[in-house]
Amino acid sequence: MDVNFIRDRISQLRTNQGISEYKMSLDLGHSKSYVQSISSGKALPSMAEFLYICEYLGVTPKEFFDGDVAEPQMIQQLVNYALHLSTDDLLLLVDLAKRLDAKK
């Protein structure tokens, strides 16, 4: 895992949610250029700050490092909805997912 992955992944997850570098920096309690300095390669977050960034972005550290999943926040949202579905509705959802996957 290289340092560029961390920087790129933060940028990807942030932009997927439509959050600006400026807003994220302020929301995290830093100067307005904090996230920009990470994105540009001038800085890396500490471990504690990394965990806070994951929480802010709505992903677990495992989801953060799973580069094969482009939209972990949306998958988590889908899982949250699925937790409240009946067995019949879950079967329909699984069938729909199979059909969509087959269309690739």
Buried (B, 14 or more C-beta within 10 A) or exposed (E): EEEEEBBEBBBBBBEBEEBEBBEBBBEBEBEEBBBBBBBEEEBBBEEEBBBBBBEBBBBEEEBBBBEEBEEBBEBBEEEEEEEEEEEEEEEEBEEEEEEEEEEE
